[in-house]
Amino acid sequence: MAAAAILPELATQVLIPVAAAVGIAFAVVQWVLVSKVRVTPERRADGGAVKSGPSDYLIEEEEGLNDHNVVVKCAEIQTAISEGATSFLFTEYKYVGLFMGIFAILIFLFLGSVEGFSTKSQPCHYIKDQTCKPALANAIFSTIAFVLGAVTSLVSGFLGMKIATYANARTTLEARKGVGKAFITAFRAGAVMGFLLAASGLLVLYIAINLFGIYYGDDWEGLFEAITGYGLGGSSMALFGRVGGGIYTKAADVGADLVGKVERNIPEDDPRNPAVIADNVGDNVGDIAGMGSDLFGSYAESSCAALVVASISSFGINHEFTPMVYPLLVSSVGIIACLITTLFATDFFEIKAVDEIEPALKKQLIISTIVMTIGIALISWLGLPYTFTIFNFGVQKTVQSWQLFLCVAVGLWAGLVIGFVTEYYTSNAYSPVQDVADSCRTGAATNVIFGLALGYKSVIIPIFAIAFSIFLSFSLAAMYGVAVAALGMLSTIATGLAIDAYGPISDNAGGIAEMAGMSHRIRERTDALDAAGNTTAAIGKGFAIGSAALVSLALFGAFVSRAAISTVDVLTPKVFIGLIVGAMLPYWFSAMTMKSVGSAALKMVEEVRRQFNNIPGLMEGTTKPDYATCVKISTDASIKEMIPPGALVMLTPLIVGILFGVETLSGVLAGALVSGVQIAISASNTGGAWDNAKKYIEAGVSEHARTLGPKGSDPHKAAVIGDTIGDPLKDTSGPSLNILIKLMAVESLVFAPFFAAHGGILFKWL
C-alpha cells in the first residue's frame, strides 16, 4: 500500500467546514461595511446635515451632499428596483419549483427501475467482487442530492440579487465623495455574493457527503454516484435563472435603448423612459442571480465529476478520506486565497482616479491566481499520497501528487489567460474595440460586420488554452486530471464572482444617479465604474465558458465509464448521427433564446412608444411614466419564453438515451460540447465589444473618440444599434450555452445506470 497523505482525516474533517465558515463570516463582515453607508438623510437638531468630519466638508458642499431630495430619490428608486427583482424571482421560482418536483420524481422512477425497485444489495458496477447498496438507494439519494443542489442554487442566486439591490444606491451616494469610495462599496457588495456562494456551495456538498456516508458506509462508489445529483440540481436551476433572467433584462434593455436613445434622443437611464426601472431590475435578475446560479452549477459539477472518478480510483477503493475529498480541499484553499486577494482591493490599496479602476480589477485576478497556485501546491503536498492510481477507462493509471498539482494549476492559469484574452477583445482600452467604434463612421452595417469578426477571432486563443489544459491534464491524470483542472479554473470563484457582480451593481448605480438627477460629474464616475464592470463581466463569462468546457468533458468521461462504453468510435453511424445532431443543438437553443428576446423587446418597444405618445407631459418631465406595465411585460415574457429552451436542454439526453442508447448519446454530448463552446465565446465577446464601443464614443476620453461623438451623432446611433443587437448575444444566448453543455453531460451521468440497462429501444427493434 502506498504512503498515506500527510493530512490526517480528522484535520480534513475540520479544515473544510472551517474554511466555509470563514468565507461566510467574511461575507457578513463585508455586508456590514456596505450597510454603513446611509440611504436616509440624517438631520442635526438645527436642521442641517450631519457632517462626518472637516475633511468631508468641502467635497460635500461641492457635490451637493446636503441635497436631501437626492438621497430620498435614490432610496425610492432602490426600493422600486429591489421590489421588481424580488417579485420577478418569486414568480420564476414558482414555475422552477414545479419543474424541480417533477424532475425529482423522474430521477427517482428512472434510477429506481434499473433493478426493478429491488432493495437487495447488488454487485458493484466497477469492482464486481464487492457488493454495493441497491439501485433503489441510489435513486433515493440522487433525488435528495438533486433537490439540495437546486435549492442551494436558487438561494445563492436570490441572495446575490438581494445584496446587489441593497448596494446599488449606496454606491451612487458614495460616488459623491469620489470614485474610490464608490468602487469599494460596489466591490464589497460583489464580494459578499462571491464568498457566500463559494462557501455555501462547499458547505452543503461537504454536509451531504457526510450525511449520505452514514447510510452508505464503505460503499463509496454508490455514495459519490448519488452525489452527482447535486451538480444536476445546481445546473438545472441555473439554466432557468440564466435564460429567464437573460430574456427579462434584454427585453427591457433593448426596448429602453431603441425608443429612448435612438428615437427620442434622451440619455440612458433617463427617468422619463418607461422601461428604465425594468432595465435596472433586469441587471439584477440576469447578470447577478443568473450568473450566481451558473457559477454555482459549474462548481458543483466539477466537484461531482472529480469525486465520481476518485471513488473508483485508489482513494475510493482503499477508503482514504483526505485524498478522496481533494476537490473540496482545493475549494477550501480557494476561499482563503480569495479572502487575502479581496483585502488588496478594499484595504491595502486605494483607488484615487478613474483610470485606476480597471487595473485594480485585473490585479485581483492576477493576485488570486498567484496566491492560489501556492495554496494548491501546499494542499497537494499535504492532502495527497505521493503515488496513487486513477481510474482510466477500465484500467488504473499510476499518478504522482505533483502531477495532480500541475493539472489544477494548468486549469487555474488557463482561466487567467482566457480572462485576459477576453479583456483584450472587449475593453475599449485596446485596438479591437476601438476599431469597432471607428467602423461606426459609416453606419450600423459596418459596425455589425466588424463586431461579428471580432467575436469569431476572439475564440482562437481561449480554445488553444482549453485544448492545452485538456491535453496536459488528461496525459497526467486521465479524466480525473480534467475534472480537477476545471476545479482549478473555478477555485478563485469568490474573487471571480466579486468582480462579476461589481459590474451590474455599478451599472445600477449609474442608472440611479441619472434618475435621481445628480450632477454630471457623479454620472461620469459611475460611468467609469460601469465601463470597467462591462469588461469584467465579459471576463467572468470567459471563465464560466472555459470551465464549462472542462467540466463537461470530465462529466462526459465519467458518463462513458459508467455507461460501460469501451470506445466512442466516430466512424460508427450510431455515434456520428449523435455528433452531428449534438453540434446543431447550441444553434437551435440560441435561436430560441434570441427570438424570445426579440419578441419580448417588440412588446416593450410598442409599450414605451405608446406611453411617450399618449401620456401628456412625459417628455417634458412633468408627469411620471407607468413603470409597472413595462416590468410586467418583461416578467410575463421571460417566464413564458424560458420554458421551451429549458425543455430542449433537459429532454434531449432523456429522449436520446431512451430511444437511441448510450453510444448515440455520447456523440450528442461531444457534438454539443465542441460547437457550444465556440458559439458561447464568440457571442459573449461580440456583445461585450459592441457595448464598450458605444461607451467609448459616449465617454469621449481620447481624441479619436471625440471625433466619433458626441451622444446623438450618427456614429453614436450606429454604435447604439450594434449594442442593442449584442445585448441578447452577450447576456442571454452566450452565457446560457455554457449551461447547456454542462447540464446535458451531468444529466446523462445521473441517468447513465438507467440508459445502460434499458436505453436504445429503437436500435433494439431495428
C-alpha positions in Angstrom: 0.0 0.0 0.0 1.2 3.5 -0.9 2.1 6.0 1.7 -0.9 7.9 3.1 -1.5 11.6 2.9 0.3 13.8 5.5 -3.0 15.5 6.4 -5.0 13.1 8.8 -8.7 12.5 8.3 -9.7 14.5 11.4 -7.8 17.6 10.2 -9.6 17.3 6.8 -13.0 17.0 8.5 -12.2 20.2 10.4 -10.5 22.2 7.6 -13.3 22.1 5.1 -16.2 23.3 7.2 -13.9 25.9 8.9 -12.9 27.3 5.5 -16.5 27.5 4.5 -17.4 29.2 7.8 -14.6 31.7 7.4 -16.0 32.5 3.9 -19.5 33.1 5.2 -18.1 35.2 8.1 -16.1 37.3 5.7 -19.2 37.9 3.5 -21.1 39.0 6.6 -18.3 41.5 7.5 -18.3 43.0 4.0 -22.1 43.3 4.1 -21.9 45.1 7.5 -19.3 47.5 6.0 -21.6 48.2 3.0 -24.6 48.8 5.2 -22.7 51.6 7.0 -23.5 53.8 4.0 -26.7 55.6 4.9 -29.6 55.8 2.4 -31.6 58.1 4.6 -30.7 61.7 5.0 -29.6 62.4 8.6 -30.5 65.7 10.2 -29.0 67.7 13.1 -31.1 69.4 15.7 -30.6 72.7 13.9 -31.9 71.2 10.6 -28.6 70.9 8.8 -27.0 67.7 7.6 -24.7 65.7 9.8 -21.1 66.2 8.8 -18.8 63.3 9.2 -15.7 65.5 9.7 -13.9 68.6 8.4 -12.2 66.7 5.6 -15.5 65.7 4.0 -16.9 69.2 4.3 -15.5 70.7 1.1 -16.5 67.7 -1.0 -20.0 67.7 0.4 -20.5 71.3 -0.5 -19.1 70.8 -3.9 -21.1 67.8 -4.8 -24.3 68.9 -3.2 -24.2 66.3 -0.4 -26.7 68.4 1.5 -29.4 67.9 -1.1 -31.7 65.7 0.9 -34.1 65.2 -2.0 -31.3 63.4 -3.9 -30.9 60.9 -1.1 -34.7 60.4 -0.8 -35.0 59.9 -4.5 -32.1 57.3 -4.5 -33.8 55.4 -1.7 -37.1 55.4 -3.7 -35.5 54.2 -6.9 -33.6 51.5 -5.0 -36.8 50.3 -3.4 -38.6 50.1 -6.8 -35.7 48.1 -8.3 -35.5 45.8 -5.3 -39.2 45.1 -5.3 -39.3 44.5 -9.0 -36.4 42.0 -8.8 -37.8 40.2 -5.8 -41.3 39.8 -7.3 -39.8 38.5 -10.6 -37.6 35.9 -8.8 -40.5 34.7 -6.7 -42.7 34.3 -9.9 -39.8 32.5 -11.6 -39.2 30.2 -8.6 -42.8 29.1 -8.5 -42.5 27.7 -12.0 -39.0 26.4 -11.4 -40.1 24.8 -8.2 -42.9 22.9 -10.0 -40.3 21.7 -12.6 -38.0 20.7 -9.7 -40.7 18.5 -8.2 -41.5 16.8 -11.5 -37.8 16.2 -12.4 -37.1 14.8 -8.9 -39.8 12.2 -9.4 -38.4 11.3 -12.8 -34.9 10.8 -11.3 -36.4 8.5 -8.6 -38.5 6.5 -11.1 -35.8 6.1 -13.7 -33.0 5.1 -11.4 -35.2 3.0 -9.1 -36.4 1.0 -12.1 -32.8 -0.1 -13.0 -33.1 -3.1 -10.8 -36.9 -3.1 -10.6 -37.1 -1.2 -7.3 -35.3 -4.1 -5.6 -34.0 -3.5 -2.0 -31.3 -6.2 -2.3 -27.6 -5.4 -2.3 -26.0 -5.8 -5.8 -22.5 -6.4 -7.1 -20.6 -3.1 -7.6 -20.5 -1.7 -11.1 -16.7 -1.3 -11.3 -15.4 -3.8 -8.7 -17.5 -6.9 -9.4 -16.4 -9.0 -6.4 -17.7 -6.4 -3.9 -21.4 -5.8 -3.0 -22.9 -2.3 -3.2 -26.1 -0.7 -1.9 -29.3 -1.4 -4.0 -30.2 0.7 -7.0 -33.2 2.0 -5.1 -30.9 3.6 -2.5 -29.1 5.3 -5.4 -32.4 6.6 -6.7 -33.5 8.0 -3.3 -30.1 9.7 -2.5 -29.7 11.0 -6.1 -33.1 12.6 -5.8 -32.2 14.2 -2.4 -28.9 15.5 -3.8 -30.7 16.9 -6.8 -33.1 18.9 -4.5 -30.2 20.0 -2.3 -28.3 21.3 -5.3 -31.4 23.0 -6.8 -32.3 24.8 -3.6 -28.7 25.9 -2.9 -28.5 27.3 -6.5 -31.8 29.2 -6.1 -30.8 30.6 -2.7 -27.4 31.7 -3.9 -28.9 33.5 -6.9 -31.6 35.1 -4.7 -29.1 36.3 -2.0 -26.8 37.7 -4.7 -29.8 39.7 -6.1 -30.8 41.0 -2.6 -27.2 42.2 -1.9 -26.9 43.9 -5.3 -30.1 45.8 -4.9 -29.1 46.7 -1.4 -25.8 48.2 -2.6 -26.7 49.9 -5.8 -28.0 53.2 -4.3 -25.2 53.1 -1.7 -22.7 53.1 -4.5 -24.4 56.1 -6.1 -24.3 58.1 -2.9 -20.7 57.2 -2.2 -19.8 58.4 -5.7 -20.4 62.0 -4.4 -17.3 61.6 -2.2 -15.1 60.3 -5.0 -14.6 57.3 -7.3 -12.6 55.4 -4.8 -15.3 55.2 -2.2 -17.9 54.2 -4.8 -15.6 51.5 -6.1 -15.1 50.0 -2.6 -18.8 49.9 -1.9 -19.6 48.1 -5.2 -16.7 45.7 -4.9 -17.5 44.8 -1.3 -21.1 44.1 -2.2 -19.8 41.8 -5.0 -17.5 40.1 -2.5 -20.5 39.4 -0.3 -22.1 37.4 -3.1 -18.8 35.7 -4.2 -17.9 34.4 -0.7 -21.5 33.5 0.3 -21.8 31.4 -2.9 -18.4 29.7 -2.8 -18.7 28.9 0.9 -22.3 27.7 1.0 -21.7 25.5 -2.1 -18.8 23.9 -0.4 -20.5 23.5 3.0 -23.7 22.0 1.6 -21.7 19.5 -0.5 -19.5 18.6 2.5 -22.5 18.0 4.8 -24.3 16.0 2.1 -21.2 13.7 1.7 -21.0 13.1 5.4 -24.8 12.5 5.9 -25.0 10.2 2.9 -21.9 8.4 4.2 -23.9 7.3 7.4 -26.0 5.1 5.2 -23.5 4.1 2.5 -20.7 3.2 4.9 -17.9 1.6 2.9 -19.8 1.8 -0.4 -18.1 4.9 -1.7 -18.8 4.1 -5.3 -22.6 4.3 -4.6 -22.2 7.3 -2.3 -20.4 9.5 -4.9 -22.6 8.3 -7.7 -25.6 9.6 -5.7 -23.8 12.9 -5.0 -23.8 13.7 -8.8 -27.4 14.7 -8.4 -26.1 17.8 -6.5 -24.5 19.1 -9.7 -27.6 18.3 -11.8 -29.8 20.3 -9.4 -27.4 23.2 -9.3 -27.2 23.5 -13.1 -30.8 22.8 -14.0 -31.8 25.8 -11.8 -29.0 27.9 -13.3 -30.4 27.2 -16.8 -33.8 28.7 -15.9 -32.2 31.5 -14.0 -29.9 32.4 -16.8 -32.4 32.1 -19.6 -35.3 33.7 -17.7 -33.2 36.5 -16.3 -31.5 37.0 -19.6 -34.7 37.4 -21.5 -36.1 39.7 -18.8 -33.0 42.0 -18.8 -32.6 42.2 -22.5 -36.2 42.8 -23.4 -36.2 45.8 -21.1 -32.7 47.0 -22.2 -33.5 46.8 -26.0 -36.9 48.5 -25.5 -35.4 51.3 -23.4 -32.5 51.9 -25.8 -34.3 51.8 -29.1 -37.1 54.2 -28.2 -35.2 56.3 -25.6 -31.8 56.8 -27.1 -32.4 56.3 -30.9 -35.9 57.7 -31.4 -36.3 60.2 -28.5 -32.7 61.2 -28.1 -32.8 61.1 -24.3 -29.9 59.7 -22.2 -29.6 56.2 -21.0 -31.5 55.6 -17.6 -33.5 58.9 -18.1 -36.4 58.8 -15.6 -38.8 59.8 -18.4 -38.2 56.4 -20.1 -40.9 54.0 -19.0 -38.7 50.9 -19.4 -35.9 52.3 -17.2 -36.9 50.5 -13.9 -37.4 47.2 -15.8 -33.9 47.7 -17.3 -32.3 48.1 -13.9 -34.3 45.2 -12.4 -33.0 43.1 -15.3 -29.4 43.7 -14.4 -30.0 42.1 -11.1 -32.1 39.1 -12.1 -30.0 38.3 -15.2 -26.4 39.3 -14.5 -26.4 38.7 -10.8 -29.0 36.0 -9.9 -28.4 34.1 -13.2 -24.6 34.4 -13.0 -24.6 33.3 -9.4 -26.6 30.1 -10.1 -24.5 29.4 -13.2 -21.1 29.5 -11.5 -22.5 27.6 -8.5 -23.6 24.9 -11.0 -20.1 24.8 -12.6 -18.5 24.5 -9.2 -20.9 21.7 -8.1 -20.5 19.7 -11.3 -16.7 19.9 -11.4 -16.6 18.7 -7.8 -19.0 15.9 -8.5 -17.1 14.8 -11.7 -13.8 14.6 -9.8 -15.4 12.8 -6.8 -17.1 10.2 -9.1 -13.7 9.3 -10.7 -11.9 9.4 -7.4 -14.4 7.0 -5.8 -13.3 4.2 -8.3 -9.6 5.1 -8.1 -7.2 4.0 -5.3 -8.6 6.8 -3.0 -12.1 5.2 -3.1 -11.0 1.6 -3.1 -8.7 2.0 -0.1 -11.1 4.4 1.6 -8.6 7.2 2.0 -10.8 10.1 3.1 -8.3 13.1 2.8 -7.2 12.4 -0.9 -10.8 11.4 -1.7 -12.1 14.9 -0.8 -9.1 16.6 -2.5 -11.5 18.6 -4.8 -13.2 20.1 -1.6 -9.8 20.8 -0.1 -8.9 22.8 -3.3 -12.1 24.8 -2.9 -11.4 25.4 0.8 -7.9 26.8 0.0 -9.6 28.9 -2.8 -11.8 30.7 -0.3 -8.8 31.6 1.9 -6.8 32.7 -1.2 -9.7 34.9 -2.4 -10.1 36.4 1.0 -6.4 37.6 1.0 -6.9 38.9 -2.6 -10.0 40.9 -1.7 -8.2 42.8 1.0 -5.8 44.1 -1.7 -8.8 45.8 -3.4 -10.6 47.1 -0.3 -7.9 47.7 2.3 -4.3 47.7 1.1 -4.6 50.0 -2.0 -6.9 53.0 -2.5 -8.3 54.0 -5.9 -7.9 57.7 -6.4 -8.6 58.2 -10.1 -11.0 56.8 -12.7 -8.2 55.2 -14.8 -7.1 53.0 -11.8 -10.4 51.1 -11.7 -9.8 48.5 -14.4 -6.1 47.8 -13.4 -7.4 47.2 -9.8 -9.8 44.6 -11.0 -7.2 43.0 -13.2 -4.8 42.9 -10.3 -7.5 40.9 -8.4 -7.3 38.2 -11.0 -3.5 38.0 -11.0 -3.1 38.1 -7.2 -5.8 35.5 -6.7 -4.1 33.2 -9.3 -0.7 33.6 -7.8 -1.9 33.1 -4.2 -4.0 30.1 -5.3 -1.1 28.4 -7.0 0.9 28.4 -3.7 -2.2 27.1 -2.0 -2.7 24.3 -4.5 1.0 23.3 -4.1 0.5 23.2 -0.3 -2.7 21.2 -0.3 -1.4 18.7 -3.0 1.7 18.1 -0.8 -0.4 17.7 2.4 -3.6 16.1 1.1 -2.4 13.5 -1.4 -0.2 10.4 -1.0 3.0 10.6 -3.2 1.8 7.9 -5.6 -1.7 6.6 -6.2 -3.8 5.2 -9.1 -6.5 6.9 -11.0 -9.3 5.1 -12.9 -8.8 5.5 -16.7 -11.5 3.8 -18.8 -11.2 0.4 -17.1 -7.6 0.4 -16.1 -5.8 2.0 -13.1 -3.2 4.6 -14.1 -0.3 5.4 -11.7 -0.1 9.1 -10.8 2.1 11.1 -8.5 0.9 14.0 -6.4 3.0 16.7 -8.3 1.2 15.6 -11.5 -2.2 16.4 -9.9 -0.8 19.8 -8.7 0.0 20.5 -12.4 -3.5 19.6 -13.5 -5.1 22.0 -11.1 -2.5 24.7 -11.8 -2.9 24.4 -15.6 -6.7 24.9 -15.2 -6.2 27.9 -12.9 -3.7 29.6 -15.3 -5.7 28.8 -18.4 -8.6 30.6 -16.7 -6.4 33.7 -16.3 -5.3 33.5 -20.0 -9.0 33.3 -21.1 -9.8 36.2 -18.8 -7.1 38.4 -20.2 -7.8 37.5 -23.9 -11.5 38.3 -23.2 -10.5 41.6 -21.7 -8.3 42.4 -24.7 -11.2 41.8 -27.1 -13.9 43.6 -25.0 -12.2 46.5 -23.3 -12.2 49.9 -25.0 -8.7 50.5 -23.9 -7.4 48.2 -26.7 -7.5 48.4 -30.5 -10.1 45.7 -31.3 -13.0 47.6 -29.7 -11.6 51.0 -30.9 -11.7 49.5 -34.5 -15.3 48.5 -34.0 -16.1 52.1 -32.7 -14.3 53.5 -35.7 -16.4 51.4 -38.1 -19.5 53.3 -36.8 -18.5 56.2 -39.0 -20.0 54.5 -42.0 -23.2 53.3 -40.2 -24.6 50.4 -38.3 -23.9 47.8 -41.0 -20.1 48.1 -40.9 -20.3 48.2 -37.1 -22.1 44.8 -37.1 -19.6 43.3 -39.6 -16.6 44.4 -37.5 -18.2 43.2 -34.3 -19.0 39.8 -35.6 -15.5 39.4 -37.0 -14.1 40.4 -33.6 -16.2 37.8 -31.8 -15.1 35.0 -34.1 -11.5 36.0 -33.8 -11.7 36.1 -30.0 -12.4 32.3 -29.9 -8.9 31.4 -31.2 -6.7 31.8 -28.1 -9.2 30.6 -25.5 -9.7 27.4 -27.5 -6.0 26.8 -27.6 -5.8 27.4 -23.9 -8.6 24.9 -23.2 -7.1 22.4 -25.6 -3.7 22.7 -23.9 -5.3 22.3 -20.5 -7.2 19.2 -21.6 -4.1 17.6 -23.2 -1.8 18.2 -20.3 -4.3 17.2 -17.5 -5.5 14.1 -19.4 -2.0 13.0 -20.1 -1.0 13.3 -16.4 -4.1 12.0 -14.6 -6.8 10.8 -17.2 -10.3 12.2 -16.7 -9.7 13.0 -13.0 -7.0 15.4 -14.2 -9.5 17.2 -16.5 -12.0 17.4 -13.6 -9.5 19.0 -11.2 -8.3 21.3 -14.0 -11.9 22.6 -14.2 -11.9 22.9 -10.4 -8.6 24.8 -10.6 -10.2 27.3 -13.1 -13.1 27.7 -10.6 -11.0 27.7 -7.4 -10.9 31.5 -7.4 -14.7 31.6 -7.8 -15.2 34.0 -4.9 -12.9 36.7 -6.5 -14.3 36.0 -10.0 -17.9 36.5 -8.7 -17.0 39.6 -6.8 -15.5 41.1 -9.9 -18.5 39.9 -11.9 -21.2 41.2 -9.6 -19.4 44.5 -9.3 -20.4 45.3 -12.9 -24.2 45.2 -12.6 -24.1 47.0 -9.2 -22.1 49.8 -10.9 -24.5 49.8 -13.8 -27.4 50.2 -11.5 -25.6 52.9 -9.6 -25.2 54.9 -12.8 -28.9 54.4 -13.6 -29.9 55.7 -10.1 -27.6 58.7 -10.4 -29.3 59.6 -13.8 -32.8 59.0 -12.4 -32.2 61.0 -9.2 -31.0 64.0 -11.3 -27.5 64.0 -9.8 -24.7 66.1 -11.3 -22.8 65.3 -14.5 -19.6 64.7 -12.5 -21.2 61.9 -10.5 -22.6 60.3 -13.6 -19.1 60.4 -15.1 -17.7 58.5 -12.1 -20.5 55.9 -12.2 -20.0 55.5 -16.0 -16.3 54.8 -15.4 -17.1 52.2 -12.8 -19.7 50.7 -15.2 -17.3 50.6 -18.2 -14.8 48.6 -16.2 -17.7 46.5 -15.0 -18.6 45.6 -18.5 -15.2 44.3 -19.2 -15.0 42.3 -16.0 -18.4 40.9 -16.8 -17.0 39.6 -20.1 -14.0 38.2 -18.2 -16.5 36.4 -15.8 -18.3 34.9 -18.8 -15.0 33.8 -20.3 -14.2 31.9 -17.0 -17.7 30.4 -17.0 -17.4 29.2 -20.6 -13.8 27.8 -20.2 -14.6 26.0 -17.0 -17.9 24.6 -18.6 -15.8 23.1 -21.4 -13.5 21.3 -19.0 -16.4 20.3 -16.6 -18.5 18.8 -19.4 -15.5 16.9 -20.7 -14.9 15.4 -17.3 -18.6 14.6 -16.9 -18.5 13.1 -20.4 -15.6 10.8 -19.3 -17.5 9.8 -16.2 -20.6 9.1 -18.2 -18.7 6.9 -20.8 -17.2 4.9 -17.9 -20.5 4.5 -16.1 -22.4 3.5 -19.2 -19.7 0.9 -19.9 -18.8 2.2 -23.4 -15.4 0.9 -24.2 -14.6 3.4 -27.0 -16.6 6.3 -28.6 -16.0 5.5 -32.3 -16.9 8.4 -34.5 -17.0 6.1 -37.6 -19.9 4.1 -36.3 -23.2 5.6 -37.6 -24.8 5.5 -34.2 -22.2 7.8 -32.8 -21.8 10.0 -35.9 -25.5 10.9 -36.1 -25.3 11.9 -32.4 -22.3 14.0 -33.1 -23.9 16.0 -35.9 -27.2 16.5 -34.0 -25.3 17.5 -30.9 -23.4 20.1 -32.8 -26.7 21.5 -34.0 -28.3 21.9 -30.6 -26.5 25.1 -29.5 -27.8 26.8 -32.7 -31.3 25.6 -32.0 -31.0 26.8 -28.4 -29.5 30.2 -29.4 -32.3 30.7 -32.0 -34.9 30.1 -29.3 -33.4 32.5 -26.8 -32.6 35.2 -29.4 -36.1 35.1 -30.8 -37.6 35.2 -27.2 -35.6 38.4 -26.6 -36.7 39.8 -29.9 -40.4 39.2 -29.4 -40.3 40.4 -25.8 -38.4 43.5 -26.9 -41.0 44.1 -29.6 -43.8 44.3 -27.0 -41.6 46.6 -24.8 -40.8 49.0 -27.7 -44.6 49.3 -28.5 -45.4 50.0 -24.9 -42.7 52.6 -24.5 -43.8 54.3 -27.7 -47.4 54.2 -26.6 -46.5 55.9 -23.3 -44.4 58.6 -25.0 -47.2 59.3 -27.5 -50.2 59.1 -25.1 -49.1 60.4 -21.7 -49.1 64.2 -21.8 -46.1 65.9 -20.2 -44.0 62.8 -20.2 -41.2 64.2 -22.4 -41.3 67.5 -20.5 -40.8 65.6 -17.3 -43.9 66.9 -15.6 -45.6 63.5 -15.3 -44.2 60.1 -14.3 -44.3 57.2 -16.7 -46.1 53.9 -15.9 -43.0 51.8 -14.9 -45.1 48.9 -13.6 -46.5 47.9 -17.1 -43.0 47.6 -18.5 -41.9 45.5 -15.5 -45.0 43.2 -16.1 -44.2 42.9 -19.9 -40.6 41.7 -19.1 -41.8 39.3 -16.3 -44.5 37.7 -18.4 -42.4 37.3 -21.5 -39.4 35.8 -19.6 -41.5 33.3 -17.6 -43.3 32.1 -20.8 -40.3 32.1 -23.0 -37.8 30.3 -20.7 -39.8 27.0 -20.8 -39.1 25.9 -24.4 -35.2 26.4 -24.3 -35.1 24.8 -20.9 -37.2 21.8 -22.1 -34.9 21.4 -25.1 -31.8 21.0 -22.9 -33.4 18.9 -20.2 -35.3 16.5 -22.5 -32.6 15.9 -25.1 -30.5 13.5 -23.1 -33.6 11.6 -21.9 -35.0 11.2 -25.3 -31.7 10.2 -27.0 -30.7 7.9 -24.2 -34.0 6.0 -24.1 -34.6 5.8 -27.8 -31.1 5.6 -29.3 -28.9 4.4 -26.4 -25.7 5.4 -24.8 -23.4 5.4 -27.9 -25.6 8.0 -29.7 -25.9 10.0 -26.5 -22.1 10.1 -26.2 -22.0 11.5 -29.7 -24.6 14.2 -28.9 -22.6 15.3 -25.8 -19.4 15.5 -27.7 -21.0 17.5 -30.6 -22.8 19.9 -28.2 -19.5 20.5 -26.3 -17.4 21.2 -29.4 -19.8 23.6 -31.1 -21.3 25.2 -27.9 -18.0 26.5 -26.6 -17.2 28.3 -29.8 -20.6 30.0 -30.1 -20.7 30.9 -26.4 -17.3 32.7 -26.6 -17.9 34.5 -29.8 -21.5 35.6 -28.8 -20.3 36.9 -25.4 -17.3 38.8 -26.8 -19.2 40.3 -29.8 -21.9 41.7 -27.5 -19.3 42.9 -25.0 -17.3 44.7 -27.7 -20.3 46.4 -29.2 -21.4 47.6 -25.7 -17.9 49.1 -25.0 -17.6 50.6 -28.4 -20.7 52.6 -27.7 -19.3 53.6 -24.2 -16.0 54.5 -25.9 -17.8 57.0 -28.1 -20.0 58.3 -25.2 -17.1 58.9 -22.8 -15.1 60.8 -25.4 -11.9 60.4 -23.5 -9.4 60.2 -26.4 -9.1 62.5 -29.4 -10.2 59.6 -31.6 -13.4 59.0 -29.5 -14.3 62.7 -29.7 -14.2 62.7 -33.5 -16.9 60.0 -33.3 -19.2 61.6 -30.7 -20.9 63.3 -29.0 -24.1 61.4 -27.9 -26.7 61.6 -30.6 -24.3 61.8 -33.5 -24.7 59.4 -36.4 -21.7 57.2 -35.4 -23.1 57.1 -31.8 -26.5 56.0 -33.2 -24.8 53.2 -35.2 -23.0 52.2 -32.0 -26.3 52.0 -30.1 -27.8 49.7 -32.7 -24.7 47.5 -32.5 -25.0 47.4 -28.7 -28.7 46.5 -29.0 -28.0 43.6 -31.3 -25.2 42.5 -29.0 -27.4 42.5 -25.9 -29.2 39.2 -26.3 -25.9 37.7 -27.6 -23.8 38.6 -24.5 -26.5 38.3 -21.8 -28.9 35.6 -22.9 -27.6 33.2 -25.6 -23.9 33.3 -24.9 -23.9 32.7 -21.1 -26.8 30.2 -21.3 -24.8 28.0 -23.7 -22.2 27.0 -21.2 -25.1 25.7 -19.0 -26.4 23.7 -22.0 -23.2 21.8 -22.5 -22.6 21.1 -18.7 -26.2 20.3 -18.0 -26.6 17.7 -20.7 -23.4 16.0 -19.6 -24.3 15.9 -15.9 -27.9 14.7 -16.6 -26.5 11.9 -18.8 -24.2 10.9 -16.0 -27.0 10.8 -13.4 -29.3 8.7 -15.7 -26.4 6.6 -17.0 -27.4 3.4 -15.0 -30.9 3.6 -16.5 -29.7 4.2 -20.1 -27.1 1.4 -19.8 -29.8 -1.0 -18.6 -32.9 -0.1 -20.6 -31.8 2.5 -23.2 -31.6 2.3 -27.0 -35.1 1.0 -27.6 -35.1 1.9 -31.3 -31.9 0.1 -32.2 -33.0 -3.0 -30.3 -36.1 -3.2 -32.6 -34.2 -2.4 -35.8 
